[in-house]
Amino acid sequence: MKAKISLVTLGVRDFGRAFAFYRDGLGFEAHHFTEGDDFCMFRMEGSWLALFPRDQLAADTGVEDDGRAPGGFTLAHNVGSPQEVDAVFAQAVAAGARAMKAPQKTFWGGYAGYFADPDGCLWEVAHNPFTDLT
């Protein structure tokens, strides 16, 4: 097994709202999406992001949808500088994200902030001066 993440699927409560947030708000390009679909994928650098109705994701995985996120996780988006962290964070908030932790210097020597998408999924926007994850 290769040590990589190919696809992250987010179970979303309101597909239309989530789709608009990622496509229109953050500028992600939908891959082979037709209006009316209830599933979409966004090609990203090195991996993919998919949106799927939360109840259908729960049924597919066999995990009961009790209203909490399916396991604790964050998605990370790494950029090349603290200024880029600030810009991406501002773009997300302008698109409807909820600021959870404003970008700031981290305990590990980087610079990062956290926002929640419209379904509460947590994203970290980070600059790591020690490892190029961009």
Secondary structure as a PSIPRED ss2 file (coil, helix, strand):
# PSIPRED VFORMAT (PSIPRED V4.0)

   1 M C   1.000  0.000  0.000
   2 K C   1.000  0.000  0.000
   3 A C   1.000  0.000  0.000
   4 K C   1.000  0.000  0.000
   5 I C   1.000  0.000  0.000
   6 S C   1.000  0.000  0.000
   7 L E   0.000  0.000  1.000
   8 V E   0.000  0.000  1.000
   9 T E   0.000  0.000  1.000
  10 L E   0.000  0.000  1.000
  11 G E   0.000  0.000  1.000
  12 V E   0.000  0.000  1.000
  13 R C   1.000  0.000  0.000
  14 D C   1.000  0.000  0.000
  15 F H   0.000  1.000  0.000
  16 G H   0.000  1.000  0.000
  17 R H   0.000  1.000  0.000
  18 A H   0.000  1.000  0.000
  19 F H   0.000  1.000  0.000
  20 A H   0.000  1.000  0.000
  21 F H   0.000  1.000  0.000
  22 Y H   0.000  1.000  0.000
  23 R H   0.000  1.000  0.000
  24 D H   0.000  1.000  0.000
  25 G H   0.000  1.000  0.000
  26 L C   1.000  0.000  0.000
  27 G C   1.000  0.000  0.000
  28 F C   1.000  0.000  0.000
  29 E C   1.000  0.000  0.000
  30 A E   0.000  0.000  1.000
  31 H E   0.000  0.000  1.000
  32 H C   1.000  0.000  0.000
  33 F C   1.000  0.000  0.000
  34 T C   1.000  0.000  0.000
  35 E C   1.000  0.000  0.000
  36 G C   1.000  0.000  0.000
  37 D C   1.000  0.000  0.000
  38 D C   1.000  0.000  0.000
  39 F C   1.000  0.000  0.000
  40 C E   0.000  0.000  1.000
  41 M E   0.000  0.000  1.000
  42 F E   0.000  0.000  1.000
  43 R E   0.000  0.000  1.000
  44 M E   0.000  0.000  1.000
  45 E C   1.000  0.000  0.000
  46 G C   1.000  0.000  0.000
  47 S E   0.000  0.000  1.000
  48 W E   0.000  0.000  1.000
  49 L E   0.000  0.000  1.000
  50 A E   0.000  0.000  1.000
  51 L E   0.000  0.000  1.000
  52 F E   0.000  0.000  1.000
  53 P E   0.000  0.000  1.000
  54 R H   0.000  1.000  0.000
  55 D H   0.000  1.000  0.000
  56 Q H   0.000  1.000  0.000
  57 L H   0.000  1.000  0.000
  58 A H   0.000  1.000  0.000
  59 A H   0.000  1.000  0.000
  60 D H   0.000  1.000  0.000
  61 T H   0.000  1.000  0.000
  62 G C   1.000  0.000  0.000
  63 V C   1.000  0.000  0.000
  64 E C   1.000  0.000  0.000
  65 D C   1.000  0.000  0.000
  66 D C   1.000  0.000  0.000
  67 G C   1.000  0.000  0.000
  68 R C   1.000  0.000  0.000
  69 A C   1.000  0.000  0.000
  70 P C   1.000  0.000  0.000
  71 G C   1.000  0.000  0.000
  72 G C   1.000  0.000  0.000
  73 F C   1.000  0.000  0.000
  74 T E   0.000  0.000  1.000
  75 L E   0.000  0.000  1.000
  76 A E   0.000  0.000  1.000
  77 H E   0.000  0.000  1.000
  78 N E   0.000  0.000  1.000
  79 V C   1.000  0.000  0.000
  80 G C   1.000  0.000  0.000
  81 S C   1.000  0.000  0.000
  82 P H   0.000  1.000  0.000
  83 Q H   0.000  1.000  0.000
  84 E H   0.000  1.000  0.000
  85 V H   0.000  1.000  0.000
  86 D H   0.000  1.000  0.000
  87 A H   0.000  1.000  0.000
  88 V H   0.000  1.000  0.000
  89 F H   0.000  1.000  0.000
  90 A H   0.000  1.000  0.000
  91 Q H   0.000  1.000  0.000
  92 A H   0.000  1.000  0.000
  93 V H   0.000  1.000  0.000
  94 A H   0.000  1.000  0.000
  95 A C   1.000  0.000  0.000
  96 G C   1.000  0.000  0.000
  97 A C   1.000  0.000  0.000
  98 R E   0.000  0.000  1.000
  99 A E   0.000  0.000  1.000
 100 M E   0.000  0.000  1.000
 101 K E   0.000  0.000  1.000
 102 A E   0.000  0.000  1.000
 103 P E   0.000  0.000  1.000
 104 Q E   0.000  0.000  1.000
 105 K E   0.000  0.000  1.000
 106 T C   1.000  0.000  0.000
 107 F C   1.000  0.000  0.000
 108 W C   1.000  0.000  0.000
 109 G C   1.000  0.000  0.000
 110 G C   1.000  0.000  0.000
 111 Y E   0.000  0.000  1.000
 112 A E   0.000  0.000  1.000
 113 G E   0.000  0.000  1.000
 114 Y E   0.000  0.000  1.000
 115 F E   0.000  0.000  1.000
 116 A E   0.000  0.000  1.000
 117 D C   1.000  0.000  0.000
 118 P C   1.000  0.000  0.000
 119 D C   1.000  0.000  0.000
 120 G C   1.000  0.000  0.000
 121 C C   1.000  0.000  0.000
 122 L E   0.000  0.000  1.000
 123 W E   0.000  0.000  1.000
 124 E E   0.000  0.000  1.000
 125 V E   0.000  0.000  1.000
 126 A E   0.000  0.000  1.000
 127 H E   0.000  0.000  1.000
 128 N C   1.000  0.000  0.000
 129 P C   1.000  0.000  0.000
 130 F C   1.000  0.000  0.000
 131 T C   1.000  0.000  0.000
 132 D C   1.000  0.000  0.000
 133 L C   1.000  0.000  0.000
 134 T C   1.000  0.000  0.000
